[in-house]
Amino acid sequence: MSIFDAVLEEEQPVEANGYVETPTAMPLGVAVPFDLQAAKRAFSPYSARLVEVKSKAAALQVKNDASASIATAMAGSVKRLSKSIDEQRKSLVEEPSSYVKAVNSMAKMFTEPAGQIERLLKDKLSGYQAQRELERRKQEEEIRRAQAELYRRQQEEAKTANVEPPPPPVPIPIRAETVTRSDTGASAHVRKVWKAEIVDAAQVPRAFCSPDMKLLNEAVKGGLREIQGVRIFEDLQTILRT
């Protein structure tokens, strides 16, 4: 047993490879649910212990087998303490989490069909507005052609009369009604949004593509050692088991 075992099990001071810690009792629960002050009190005993261990860990120099053994004992004990803190967290949020999950699940039974209905109506409104936009453009095109025909005749008449032709007509835009209102106060408006859709991934410029680190790491773990534009190296990682 080392470092925080005594802390968690409320035993006497423990020495592990020359590393001595004094136990401190840790609360296992909070009497009043949803009480943040009580939760703070539940976690407060961990604060001083973490500060103490952090100071000792910073001062420890791993230069030989003995100091490496001490570092291992400290790291393992801190990992166990971290698990204890997480267990404390789980015990505090278990009841409210179950309630929240149940309420969210219940609400989802209603929000999902409501969302489907909303999307259906939005699609219908978008279709209607698209038709109105098409009609507006047709009207503008008819006006443009009528103005162009009138201007052509005016130019011919001016040429026959040997006078200066009038200036070309100014296009008359037709205002698009983009807002639909109801007597309940609800309104729907149309907003044009430019979007992109990939039709041939092989032709998309490299500037718009990102390397997939998951695929790269899987390839390297599988034995691939040369990938253009990628540095493949061996990284040493310490795995703690408690």
Secondary structure, DSSP 8 states (H G I E B T S, - for coil): --TTHHHHHT---EEETTEEE---------SSTT-HHHHHHHHHHHHHHHHHHHHHHHH----SHHHHHHHHHHHHHHHHHHHHHHHHHHHHHHHHHHHHHHHHHHHHHHHHHHHHHHHHHHHHHHHHHHHHHHHHHHHHHHHHHHHHHHHHHHHHHHHHTT----------------EEE-TTS-EEE---------S-GGGS-GGG----HHHHHHHHHTT----TT-------------
